[in-house]
Amino acid sequence: MKKIAIRAHSVSVSAGKHLILDGVSLDLHAGCWTSIVGPNGAGKSTLLRALAGLVPHAGRVDLPGLPAHATTARDRARHLAWLGQSEGSPDDLSVYDVALLGRLPHRAWLAPPGPADHAAAEQALRATGAWDWRARPIGQLSGGERQRALLARALAVQADVLLMDEPLANLDPPHQADWLATVRALVGQGRTVVSVLHEISIALQADAMVVMAGGRVLHQGACADAATHRALENVFDHRVAVRQFDGQWLALPKPPSNDVRKTAYQVGTA
Ligand SMILES: Nc1ncnc2c1ncn2[C@@H]1O[C@H](COP(=O)(O)OP(=O)(O)OP(=O)(O)O)[C@@H](O)[C@H]1O
């Protein structure tokens, strides 16, 4: 039987009277890459933040891979790394120092980074192609360069579980492919990756997929399963078609029907 990396029991998140996440229960397998997909506002980021313990919620999130003696926030930060959307870092911090931030859970209070920390930062920066400009201040970087520096910070943690919210934001296709290779390597080492993705064709390359809408999980299954493809097409109102090309599943955008197109045009030109 597959090990569980994260188990959510009836997790709900509210903002005032608005229920953003509505009693989500799910098991995420260890040593697997799971992608979370769904339309805008489905609750994907909120679910990921709840799994990471970054948002107050009802219900429970368990990390069965965390040893029983590992009870502190620092233990948890070593076990579970996080890459959020539009994360901030002081603009004058160098790319190298940003990567080293990922080592904070491994360092004693106020202790300088040691050889293992420098080695982890270098490995992470090389994996994201950011090593050559490690001395540059993060505030001077383009959107994609910045994302690669932040990704390096998450990788430098060397955590068993990585949660990433839109990790491909601003990345060009070669660096998207590098990210895919990195995820495959992590999973090959037995690590668990959970990513919220809008790039559905890339999300379909994961091992498993969680399909969300309206703050709920509508479907969870293998990316190769026909039931998962149907759930994807349904949740996007059949505006995507899942097809196989060259041995790979792709989600192709479909144009609106003539009726919808006509209405949209009339609204747009009114
Ligand atoms: N602090 C908040 N207060 C009120 N509503 C919120 C708050 N945070 C999120 N929401 C709402 O909760 C819903 C889910 O938000 P969330 O960011 O989790 O969606 P998402 O699926 O990640 O969306 P997207 O694909 O657009 O990034 C949205 O309708 C959002 O407007």
Ligand as a Chemical Component Dictionary entry (heavy atoms), coordinates in Angstrom:
data_LIG
# 
_chem_comp.id                   LIG 
_chem_comp.type                 NON-POLYMER 
_chem_comp.pdbx_formal_charge   0 
_chem_comp.three_letter_code    LIG 
# 
loop_
_chem_comp_atom.comp_id 
_chem_comp_atom.atom_id 
_chem_comp_atom.alt_atom_id 
_chem_comp_atom.type_symbol 
_chem_comp_atom.charge 
_chem_comp_atom.model_Cartn_x 
_chem_comp_atom.model_Cartn_y 
_chem_comp_atom.model_Cartn_z 
_chem_comp_atom.pdbx_ordinal 
LIG N1  N1  N 0 -9.063  36.647 2.303   1  
LIG C1  C1  C 0 -10.109 36.432 1.522   2  
LIG N2  N2  N 0 -11.283 37.085 1.721   3  
LIG C2  C2  C 0 -12.345 36.863 0.935   4  
LIG N3  N3  N 0 -12.342 35.980 -0.093  5  
LIG C3  C3  C 0 -11.199 35.324 -0.333  6  
LIG C4  C4  C 0 -10.026 35.517 0.442   7  
LIG N4  N4  N 0 -9.045  34.707 -0.056  8  
LIG C5  C5  C 0 -9.600  34.064 -1.095  9  
LIG N5  N5  N 0 -10.870 34.422 -1.255  10 
LIG C6  C6  C 0 -11.796 33.924 -2.287  11 
LIG O1  O1  O 0 -11.818 32.524 -2.173  12 
LIG C7  C7  C 0 -11.911 31.926 -3.453  13 
LIG C8  C8  C 0 -10.794 30.926 -3.652  14 
LIG O2  O2  O 0 -9.556  31.625 -3.731  15 
LIG P1  P1  P 0 -8.219  30.871 -4.161  16 
LIG O3  O3  O 0 -7.142  31.891 -4.265  17 
LIG O4  O4  O 0 -7.991  29.726 -3.247  18 
LIG O5  O5  O 0 -8.637  30.310 -5.591  19 
LIG P2  P2  P 0 -7.742  29.643 -6.722  20 
LIG O6  O6  O 0 -8.454  28.418 -7.154  21 
LIG O7  O7  O 0 -6.337  29.488 -6.273  22 
LIG O8  O8  O 0 -7.869  30.763 -7.853  23 
LIG P3  P3  P 0 -6.908  31.213 -9.074  24 
LIG O9  O9  O 0 -6.912  30.111 -10.065 25 
LIG O10 O10 O 0 -7.628  32.417 -9.608  26 
LIG O11 O11 O 0 -5.552  31.541 -8.510  27 
LIG C9  C9  C 0 -11.922 33.071 -4.459  28 
LIG O12 O12 O 0 -13.249 33.341 -4.845  29 
LIG C10 C10 C 0 -11.332 34.224 -3.681  30 
LIG O13 O13 O 0 -11.843 35.458 -4.156  31 
# 
loop_
_chem_comp_bond.comp_id 
_chem_comp_bond.atom_id_1 
_chem_comp_bond.atom_id_2 
_chem_comp_bond.value_order 
_chem_comp_bond.pdbx_ordinal 
LIG N1  C1  SING 1  
LIG C1  N2  SING 2  
LIG C1  C4  DOUB 3  
LIG N2  C2  DOUB 4  
LIG C2  N3  SING 5  
LIG N3  C3  DOUB 6  
LIG C3  C4  SING 7  
LIG C3  N5  SING 8  
LIG C4  N4  SING 9  
LIG N4  C5  DOUB 10 
LIG C5  N5  SING 11 
LIG N5  C6  SING 12 
LIG C6  O1  SING 13 
LIG C6  C10 SING 14 
LIG O1  C7  SING 15 
LIG C7  C8  SING 16 
LIG C7  C9  SING 17 
LIG C8  O2  SING 18 
LIG O2  P1  SING 19 
LIG P1  O3  DOUB 20 
LIG P1  O4  SING 21 
LIG P1  O5  SING 22 
LIG O5  P2  SING 23 
LIG P2  O6  DOUB 24 
LIG P2  O7  SING 25 
LIG P2  O8  SING 26 
LIG O8  P3  SING 27 
LIG P3  O9  DOUB 28 
LIG P3  O10 SING 29 
LIG P3  O11 SING 30 
LIG C9  O12 SING 31 
LIG C9  C10 SING 32 
LIG C10 O13 SING 33 
# 
